[in-house]
Amino acid sequence: MAIYIQLILACFVLVSGCSNATTDIEKKAIETAAKSYLIAQIEARPELMEKVTDDELIKRTYWQDQQGKEFVMAMDKQGLIKLAAEYNLSGTRFSAQPKIELRILDVDKRVATVKLITDEWIDYMHLYKTASGEWRILNVLWQFHQIQKHKSVR
């Protein structure tokens, strides 16, 4: 009986060890996809943005128009690719050592939620794992740290 219990415990330890290894691999892949989204903007690499985002991506934030009316501003994948190509062409939009802090908030099989913190803003992202095993960004909700910046200039 004692040998039987030891075998069960040994199997449990082996299985839990394998699942942790998979979790670490998955977390690294999620981290790579989320950070690539920011690196694409920092380094003006639209092809990288194309790779890590889903075709149905929507990036949103709240905004005020010139009359002060608040609305939800949205950008699709093509807009985000264009942003990556143009936003930092001058090389002055980010500090020499930009802050890239990533917190994986939750992972459940093929979906994940992360918080990406930069010098100027935060992004909450939803990612999913494709059938081919790649993690892609599907949704982004973002906000400037200085929320008064969420308005159109008059």
C-alpha atoms as one frame of an Amber mdcrd trajectory, in Angstrom:
protein
   0.000   0.000   0.000   2.834   2.439   0.842   4.459   1.827  -2.555   1.122
   2.527  -4.264   0.801   5.876  -2.442   4.410   6.765  -3.294   3.753   6.040
  -6.982   0.654   8.221  -6.962   2.566  11.062  -5.293   5.462  10.687  -7.741
   3.047  10.857 -10.699   1.377  13.935  -9.202   4.733  15.688  -8.817   5.758
  14.810 -12.395   2.456  15.982 -13.870   2.454  19.240 -11.892   6.068  19.859
 -12.936   5.155  19.404 -16.613   2.213  21.762 -16.327   4.410  24.436 -14.718
   6.927  24.106 -17.561   4.114  24.570 -20.089   2.809  27.547 -18.140   6.254
  29.161 -18.139   6.574  28.614 -21.905   3.104  30.056 -22.470   3.788  33.046
 -20.229   6.993  33.777 -22.133   5.115  33.621 -25.450   2.391  35.939 -24.106
   5.029  38.337 -22.808   6.818  38.331 -26.168   3.609  39.124 -28.079   2.567
  41.929 -25.712   6.023  43.521 -25.616   6.337  43.229 -29.407   3.271  45.479
 -29.687   5.212  48.239 -27.906   8.553  47.503 -29.568   6.805  47.846 -32.948
   5.877  51.415 -31.960   9.256  52.288 -30.429  11.276  50.968 -33.394   8.754
  51.922 -36.144   8.299  48.280 -37.194   4.827  47.866 -38.725   5.623  44.290
 -39.795   6.060  43.331 -36.142   2.707  44.924 -35.263   1.143  42.985 -38.128
   2.546  39.725 -36.743   1.324  40.035 -33.131  -2.171  41.431 -33.713  -5.338
  39.689 -34.846  -7.173  40.882 -37.959 -10.181  41.724 -35.757  -8.145  43.810
 -33.270  -9.748  46.907 -31.812  -7.780  49.356 -29.644  -9.952  51.717 -27.586
  -9.797  54.583 -25.131 -12.118  57.309 -23.909 -11.599  60.739 -25.482 -13.029
  64.242 -25.591 -13.667  66.017 -28.865 -12.939  69.736 -29.350 -16.361  70.622
 -27.919 -15.682  68.608 -24.743 -18.021  65.735 -25.591 -16.654  62.375 -24.424
 -16.687  59.339 -26.719 -14.904  56.028 -27.166 -12.130  56.374 -29.711 -11.258
  53.162 -31.544  -8.511  52.013 -33.872  -8.454  48.817 -35.941  -5.482  46.666
 -36.912  -4.661  48.667 -40.028  -4.674  51.894 -38.016  -2.364  50.323 -35.461
   0.018  49.123 -38.174   0.068  52.652 -39.603   0.687  54.032 -36.096   3.641
  51.664 -35.663   5.073  52.827 -38.991   4.748  56.563 -38.265   4.460  57.316
 -34.538   8.152  57.283 -33.668   9.819  57.942 -37.012  11.542  60.965 -35.455
  12.900  58.773 -32.665  11.755  61.297 -30.047   8.468  59.803 -28.811  10.123
  57.485 -26.302  12.960  57.896 -23.826  16.347  56.299 -24.554  15.448  53.527
 -22.081  11.648  53.335 -22.309   9.713  51.728 -19.501   8.270  48.369 -20.511
   6.643  46.696 -17.534   4.378  43.761 -18.198   2.042  42.052 -15.766   0.262
  38.904 -16.843  -3.020  39.186 -14.984  -4.596  35.889 -16.034  -4.072  32.940
 -18.360  -6.661  30.247 -18.980  -5.819  27.728 -21.691  -5.951  29.819 -24.886
  -6.812  33.277 -23.508  -4.808  35.784 -21.478  -5.126  39.264 -20.006  -2.077
  41.484 -19.511  -1.285  44.992 -18.333   1.517  46.780 -20.165   2.877  49.873
 -18.430   4.999  52.398 -20.326   6.359  55.845 -19.519   3.276  57.593 -20.918
   0.370  55.144 -20.801  -1.005  51.758 -19.828  -2.535  49.123 -22.077  -4.827
  46.344 -20.921  -4.698  43.606 -23.540  -6.625  40.466 -24.284  -4.690  37.846
 -26.199  -5.613  34.446 -27.529  -3.611  31.478 -28.718  -4.263  30.565 -32.337
  -4.798  26.989 -33.493  -1.194  27.082 -34.780   0.065  28.027 -31.293   0.837
  31.742 -31.727  -0.378  34.338 -29.221  -2.165  37.300 -30.834  -3.541  40.517
 -29.403  -7.288  40.843 -29.935  -8.320  43.794 -27.725  -6.502  46.775 -26.239
  -7.945  49.290 -23.764  -5.488  52.090 -23.033  -5.142  55.264 -21.002  -2.524
  57.979 -20.601  -1.129  58.262 -17.072  -2.040  61.966 -17.316  -5.717  61.549
 -18.081  -6.166  65.213 -18.981  -4.344  64.313 -22.228  -7.431  62.388 -23.374
  -8.816  65.173 -25.497  -8.456  66.776 -28.866  -6.517  70.019 -28.936  -8.660
  73.050 -29.730
